[in-house]
């Protein structure tokens, strides 16, 4: 077989990475003639589409590269942007390549060989892959299978688990994962988590973050926002929390998980003793005497979360809704994903 292969790269404020990877990725795979590269400038503030059109016009004219620009009010939506890129491609096989990833010399030919040997497969970099966190987005799939599972689930927001969910549904379709383990195809540009998550804006909106330790494996986190709102997170450490409590939700594969009460929302206001917290008609008073906090209702100590733990908690908070959706999707029919369609776009610029 000589499948047409499309490499899709979504760029949202990652132009610096794309400048280092895209040209090299194209050059490294020109020996495979039936290949195209698709770049989607997805609400990028750095004018990715303009840069691609002006600096890689030779590949555009040769039919090896297509560039699109999308402007909408979604900010960066990982699932929707990938669905758009996959649908805009012409390949029999579509492969997501993040802007910080190098394909490697001969990657297109490698993909063609794998799918020629077994069409009922998909290729991916799993969690056991060296540098897995930077390579989890690398997934190659037959386009007809991508359409059959209705793309990436667009109900997922922010960072995390949309790619694992995508692979789970491919398995439900009967496709087997081929792990990309050849080191030639596993190069990437390393960077901090700041580019992955959206929590940076949240940090500035937080007045304080408090924790009440319930037992050795369970804590209650209070995120107190400047605007009078708060979030209460029931956080459990799965290796210490009572296993019987975890069985129903099946999340023991993760170090931390939501406890039975999950994430609840409420309001707070200043009290003569400190903070008066109201959640679902229940009131908690947390006194604050010289930054020594105490829950006057449960008669337990409350502590301010150390600065170095603030970001890990915000990361968990950002990922957990997607993790719960991923688990729910394991029991859903494929037809129930994206019930109103996927990859719809308006305001598209093409070159």
Phi, psi and omega per residue, in radians:
X1 nan 2.696 3.056
X2 -2.330 1.317 -3.089
X3 -1.130 2.531 2.924
X4 -1.393 2.263 -3.065
X5 -2.039 2.272 3.106
X6 -1.979 2.196 3.006
X7 -1.736 2.125 -3.067
X8 -1.935 2.231 3.099
X9 -2.178 2.127 3.072
X10 -1.658 2.291 -3.136
X11 -2.136 2.005 3.030
X12 -2.220 1.737 3.120
X13 1.040 0.616 3.080
X14 -2.190 0.536 -3.069
X15 -1.058 -0.632 3.134
X16 -1.017 -0.689 3.092
X17 -1.214 -0.781 -3.079
X18 -1.071 -0.635 3.110
X19 -1.068 -0.468 -3.108
X20 -1.575 -0.407 -3.009
X21 -1.903 -0.668 -2.909
X22 -1.096 -0.927 -3.114
X23 -1.021 -0.749 -3.127
X24 -1.122 -0.686 3.124
X25 -1.094 -0.705 3.123
X26 -1.152 -0.865 -3.115
X27 -1.029 -0.707 -3.079
X28 -1.206 -0.187 -3.081
X29 -2.234 0.252 3.116
X30 -1.211 -0.375 3.116
X31 -1.128 -0.427 3.046
X32 -1.588 1.861 -2.915
X33 -1.233 -0.499 -3.045
X34 -1.634 1.078 -3.048
X35 -2.366 2.606 3.013
X36 -2.468 2.680 3.055
X37 -2.044 2.324 -3.112
X38 -2.120 2.128 3.101
X39 -1.959 2.262 3.088
X40 -2.018 1.960 3.007
X41 -1.373 1.820 -3.025
X42 -1.866 1.641 -3.128
X43 0.925 0.641 -3.113
X44 -1.384 2.246 3.141
X45 -1.398 -0.076 -3.057
X46 -1.832 0.230 3.067
X47 1.004 0.897 3.127
X48 -1.031 -0.792 -3.101
X49 -1.033 -0.744 3.132
X50 -1.105 -0.768 -3.127
X51 -1.108 -0.776 3.139
X52 -1.088 -0.796 -3.099
X53 -1.105 -0.617 -3.082
X54 -1.505 -0.514 -3.004
X55 -1.866 -0.266 -3.124
X56 -2.207 0.545 -3.083
X57 -1.109 -0.465 3.122
X58 -1.110 -0.679 3.113
X59 -1.302 -0.555 3.083
X60 -1.143 -0.793 3.133
X61 -1.123 -0.544 -3.136
X62 -1.403 -0.071 3.117
X63 1.406 0.249 -3.131
X64 -1.676 -0.241 -3.046
X65 -2.434 2.364 3.019
X66 -2.194 2.455 -3.130
X67 -2.206 2.366 -3.141
X68 -2.257 2.620 3.061
X69 -2.205 2.269 3.136
X70 -2.128 2.257 3.064
X71 -2.155 2.010 3.077
X72 -2.550 -2.968 -3.078
X73 -1.772 0.351 -3.076
X74 -1.518 -0.119 -3.021
X75 1.146 -2.020 3.007
X76 -2.151 2.035 3.120
X77 -2.030 1.843 -3.036
X78 -1.046 -0.811 -3.084
X79 -1.186 -0.865 -3.109
X80 -1.097 -0.741 -3.097
X81 -1.112 -0.683 3.117
X82 -1.218 -0.676 3.080
X83 -1.051 -0.732 3.107
X84 -1.064 -0.867 -3.115
X85 -1.064 -0.741 3.141
X86 -1.142 -0.698 -3.121
X87 -1.258 -0.486 3.121
X88 -1.377 -0.215 -3.100
X89 -1.479 2.779 -3.116
X90 -1.872 0.008 -3.009
X91 -1.273 2.669 2.944
X92 -1.219 -0.562 3.098
X93 -2.114 2.292 -3.138
X94 -2.020 2.409 -3.060
X95 -2.371 2.130 3.064
X96 -1.367 2.298 3.077
X97 -2.270 1.923 -3.127
X98 -1.098 2.721 -3.045
X99 -1.069 -0.381 -3.130
X100 -1.692 0.170 -3.104
X101 -1.812 2.477 2.944
X102 -1.717 2.286 3.096
X103 -1.135 -0.816 -3.043
X104 1.754 2.621 -3.106
X105 -1.133 2.133 3.092
X106 1.467 0.269 -3.095
X107 -1.135 -0.673 3.131
X108 -1.071 -0.769 3.118
X109 -1.109 -0.687 3.097
X110 -1.054 -0.783 3.108
X111 -1.075 -0.796 -3.125
X112 -1.041 -0.702 3.135
X113 -1.120 -0.779 -3.118
X114 -1.091 -0.812 -3.109
X115 -1.283 -0.493 3.067
X116 -1.164 -0.622 3.126
X117 -1.307 -0.548 -3.122
X118 -2.689 1.650 -3.124
X119 -1.112 -0.433 -3.100
X120 -1.564 1.005 -3.127
X121 -2.438 3.007 2.879
X122 -2.497 2.690 -3.085
X123 -1.940 2.444 -3.108
X124 -2.775 2.794 2.992
X125 -1.717 2.003 -3.087
X126 -1.505 -3.138 -3.100
X127 -1.191 -0.313 3.091
X128 -1.488 -0.074 -3.135
X129 -1.259 2.375 3.046
X130 -0.972 2.267 -3.089
X131 1.254 0.484 -2.992
X132 -0.946 -0.675 -3.071
X133 -1.044 -0.558 -3.135
X134 -1.561 -0.090 -3.052
X135 -2.122 0.006 -3.063
X136 -1.076 -0.435 -3.141
X137 -1.312 -0.188 -3.094
X138 -1.344 1.776 -3.141
X139 -2.372 2.245 3.065
X140 -2.019 2.299 -3.039
X141 -2.585 2.612 3.015
X142 -1.118 2.406 -3.079
X143 -1.074 -0.613 -3.139
X144 -1.155 -0.530 3.075
X145 -1.291 -0.682 3.060
X146 -0.976 -0.766 3.140
X147 -1.233 -0.653 -3.109
X148 -1.091 -0.618 3.129
X149 -1.623 0.090 3.051
X150 1.158 0.629 2.969
X151 1.208 -2.900 3.050
X152 -1.270 2.501 -3.105
X153 -1.255 1.984 -3.059
X154 -1.405 0.038 3.002
X155 -1.415 -0.243 3.092
X156 -1.290 2.377 -3.133
X157 -2.199 2.719 3.111
X158 1.044 -2.502 -2.925
X159 -1.864 2.388 2.889
X160 1.955 2.346 2.921
X161 1.327 -0.125 3.112
X162 -1.164 -0.577 3.121
X163 -1.325 -0.636 3.093
X164 -1.164 -0.723 3.076
X165 -1.060 -0.725 3.120
X166 -1.027 -0.783 -3.138
X167 -1.209 -0.652 3.085
X168 -1.001 -0.735 -3.102
X169 -1.300 -0.488 3.010
X170 -1.135 -0.667 3.089
X171 -1.133 -0.673 3.100
X172 -1.106 -0.480 3.090
X173 -1.339 -0.177 -3.140
X174 1.719 0.242 3.140
X175 -1.631 2.458 -3.138
X176 -1.793 2.486 -3.095
X177 -1.416 2.297 2.977
X178 -1.839 2.037 -3.075
X179 -1.397 2.211 3.072
X180 -1.390 1.919 -3.065
X181 -2.173 -0.124 3.126
X182 -1.203 2.100 -3.035
X183 -1.091 -0.337 3.106
X184 -1.087 -0.420 -3.030
X185 -1.945 0.352 -3.037
X186 -2.143 0.454 3.128
X187 -1.543 2.554 -3.123
X188 -2.742 2.892 3.062
X189 -1.673 2.062 -3.116
X190 -1.318 2.544 3.123
X191 -2.747 2.960 -3.102
X192 -1.361 2.913 3.118
X193 -1.215 -0.225 -3.112
X194 -0.994 -0.502 -3.124
X195 -1.446 -0.210 -3.113
X196 -1.618 -0.744 -2.981
X197 -1.733 2.905 3.122
X198 -1.862 0.163 -2.988
X199 -1.211 -0.253 -3.072
X200 -1.008 -0.707 3.104
X201 -1.187 -0.533 3.140
X202 -1.168 -0.652 -3.069
X203 -0.966 -0.730 -3.099
X204 -1.218 -0.346 -3.087
X205 -1.626 -0.070 -3.084
X206 -1.593 2.230 3.033
X207 -1.334 -0.875 3.085
X208 -2.812 2.897 3.073
X209 -2.304 2.218 -3.046
X210 -2.100 2.721 3.105
X211 -2.367 2.400 3.031
X212 -2.074 2.099 -3.102
X213 -1.470 2.045 -3.093
X214 -1.483 -0.774 3.063
X215 -2.797 -2.985 -3.014
X216 -1.090 -0.448 -3.091
X217 -2.064 0.170 -3.048
X218 -2.479 2.387 3.133
X219 -2.397 2.711 3.007
X220 -1.961 2.158 3.126
X221 -1.794 2.286 3.035
X222 -1.937 2.027 3.025
X223 -1.719 1.987 -3.077
X224 -1.773 1.971 -3.110
X225 -1.576 2.687 3.121
X226 -1.043 -0.520 -2.991
X227 -1.460 0.176 3.109
X228 1.599 -0.028 3.102
X229 -1.714 2.850 3.093
X230 -2.608 2.809 3.011
X231 -2.209 2.420 3.090
X232 -1.986 2.113 -3.077
X233 -1.981 2.137 3.061
X234 -1.531 1.801 -2.995
X235 -1.926 2.240 3.103
X236 -2.152 2.552 3.002
X237 -1.677 2.037 -2.877
X238 -1.213 -0.389 3.129
X239 -1.442 -0.164 -3.114
X240 -2.048 -0.437 -3.104
X241 -1.278 2.648 -3.094
X242 -0.984 2.130 -3.046
X243 -1.032 -0.628 -3.116
X244 -1.051 -0.522 -3.140
X245 -1.299 -0.332 -3.077
X246 -1.658 -0.313 -2.968
X247 -1.019 -0.697 -3.046
X248 -1.198 -0.602 -3.080
X249 -1.677 -0.157 2.978
X250 0.936 0.902 3.118
X251 -2.114 0.450 -3.104
X252 -1.222 -0.154 3.111
X253 -1.339 -0.165 3.129
X254 -1.886 2.557 -3.111
X255 -1.125 -0.715 3.122
X256 -2.141 2.608 -3.137
X257 -2.646 2.987 3.049
X258 -1.366 2.424 3.019
X259 -1.400 -3.038 -3.023
X260 -1.001 -0.551 -3.086
X261 -1.609 -0.081 3.023
X262 1.076 -2.435 3.103
X263 -1.910 2.168 3.098
X264 -2.119 2.709 -3.062
X265 -2.047 2.589 3.134
X266 -2.777 -2.834 -3.110
X267 -2.255 2.757 3.051
X268 -2.422 2.742 3.001
X269 -2.634 2.822 -3.128
X270 -1.202 2.454 3.102
X271 -2.143 2.811 3.133
X272 -1.016 -0.487 3.117
X273 -1.579 -0.453 -3.099
X274 2.884 -1.726 -3.106
X275 -2.141 2.341 3.008
X276 -1.852 2.029 -3.055
X277 -1.885 2.268 3.131
X278 -2.121 2.103 3.107
X279 -2.365 2.060 3.080
X280 0.874 0.922 3.083
X281 1.143 0.224 3.044
X282 -1.970 2.394 -3.062
X283 -2.000 2.360 3.038
X284 -2.160 2.382 3.080
X285 -1.972 2.099 3.107
X286 -1.902 1.915 -3.133
X287 -1.361 2.672 -3.113
X288 -2.401 1.744 3.120
X289 -2.022 1.876 -3.105
X290 0.949 0.763 3.116
X291 1.088 0.451 2.960
X292 -1.900 1.944 -2.995
X293 -1.662 2.559 -3.141
X294 -2.610 2.298 3.095
X295 -1.451 1.894 -3.043
X296 -1.254 -0.298 -3.126
X297 -1.525 -0.917 -3.128
X298 -1.499 -0.099 -3.131
X299 0.978 0.894 -3.139
X300 -2.376 2.681 -3.127
X301 -1.305 2.559 3.078
X302 -2.205 2.456 -3.048
X303 -2.145 2.609 3.031
X304 -1.336 2.329 -3.141
X305 -1.190 2.239 3.114
X306 -1.050 2.597 -3.106
X307 -0.939 -0.662 -3.070
X308 -1.237 -0.235 3.114
X309 -1.729 -0.127 -3.098
X310 -1.109 -0.851 -3.095
X311 -1.141 -0.791 3.071
X312 -0.985 -0.655 3.115
X313 -1.182 -0.722 3.114
X314 -1.159 -0.608 3.059
X315 -1.089 -0.824 3.118
X316 -1.020 -0.804 -3.130
X317 -1.053 -0.634 -3.120
X318 -1.292 -0.609 -3.073
X319 -1.448 -0.571 -2.910
X320 -1.056 -0.661 3.114
X321 -1.058 -0.676 3.114
X322 -1.198 -0.627 3.112
X323 -1.090 -0.725 3.133
X324 -1.159 -0.680 3.098
X325 -1.134 -0.697 3.119
X326 -1.029 -0.783 3.132
X327 -1.142 -0.698 3.123
X328 -1.119 -0.646 -3.111
X329 -1.154 -0.369 3.108
X330 -1.068 -0.456 -3.097
X331 -1.880 0.173 -3.136
X332 -1.787 2.628 3.019
X333 -1.233 2.590 -3.140
X334 -1.021 -0.587 -3.098
X335 -1.184 -0.276 -3.107
X336 -1.514 -0.119 3.104
X337 -1.398 2.428 3.139
X338 0.793 1.049 -3.035
X339 -1.075 -0.367 -3.115
X340 -1.812 0.285 -3.139
X341 1.766 3.028 -3.107
X342 -2.630 2.637 3.088
X343 1.312 0.269 3.112
X344 -1.201 2.422 -3.106
X345 -2.560 2.545 2.969
X346 -2.361 2.844 -3.095
X347 1.258 0.813 -3.056
X348 -1.731 2.307 3.023
X349 -1.975 2.344 -3.020
X350 -2.135 2.511 2.898
X351 -2.611 nan nan
